[in-house]
Amino acid sequence: MSAASSNLSIAERFVLAVASEPALFAGMTAIVIAFIYAECSTRAARKRASETAERNTLKTMTETIIMLWLLGGICLACWLGSGRDLDALGLTLPELTGDGAWRGWAGWAVATVFVLFLLSQLLPLRTSEGRAEMAKALDGMEGVDMIQPRTAIEHRRFQLMAISAGWNEEIIFRGFLLGALVLVMPLWAAALVSMIIFIGFHTYQGVSGMIRIIPITIGLTVLVVLSRSLWPAIIVHIAADMVGGLYLYLSRKPAATLTPAAP
């Protein structure tokens, strides 16, 4: 950055960046459009559920998977279209040799601890009592009913959605968006903005759900900045969503059964 441009405000630098980086601007526009679509889709799904008391979880999951891959592909194409490579996006493995090797080793170590912690959250579900207790805790939790898998096919679809989210959301938010924002603001500010936008995409979980994902959001962002790679965060993100899906599936309420008629 030149001395002249460093004296400009963030707003002025953003305008200059838009003018000089049309590909990145197109990707950011796609993110805004996706956010508006997600909000409208969530409100429509909630309205249908309140009016008909019917769940359409498979449809919601399928739409989410399609949107994730579409937006992730657009952001990746826009990044490459700006003249930057996959290395600059973070899609290369962390360095494990040389002066910056400590970052790579630290990134993988933190990712390993994260995954082990996530797996430990399944331990209470080994017993029927533990599953019943978790089902009680989830009862009435805002946003859970929209995505909780209750059948085997819903669980498989959720796991596909988990993989789609872990891969694409890291490319979108901590790859493309963070990389684009760093061009016009300090790294800490860019990280903060990307985290806020990421959490904003989870409004379907309600305020309480958005608060619940703050720790993992911070953790994933720190992991990317620390390792200078998306891969540790991608693995943790996929693990978190897959474990979360299994957690929800095992904690589902048992299906109602008919009581035999008295003889």
C-alpha angles and dihedrals in degrees: 000000000000124000090248095053092045089065092058123099121251090255092052092047089049091054090049091048091051090052094047099036108046092159093056090045089053090053093049089049089053089053091053092049091049090051092052091047092049091050093050092045092050093050091048091050092049091049092051091048093050093048100042103020087225127133121221097182096151092054091049092049094047092050090049092051092050092047093049095052092042095050093040090052092048093050092048092049092047091050092052089042089059089063096257126124137227091262091061089048091054099249094130124089117264115267113260097180134051131032095321095046092109089066092056095046091046091049093052092044092053091045091052092051090048093052093047090050091050092051090050089061089070094060095088089056094065091092132053089236091056092048091049091050092050091047088054091050091050094047109115094002106150116256096005096104092059094061107019109122112224101169133049093252091050090051092052090048090049091053090052088050089050092055091045092050096045093053102036101037091054090051092046102043109021096028112035102018096042091045092050095046092050087066091068106026141029118283094251091053093046090050091050093049093047090051092050092050092046091052089046089061088063098062089122086076091059127231093301091051092049089052090050093057095050094092095050090044092054091044094052092047093050089047092055094046091046099047096031087223136094095217100085089046092047091054093046091046093051091046092049093051095043092049089045090053092049089046091053093044095050090045095052119125114260114257115260114257128206117250112231114249116254114258 
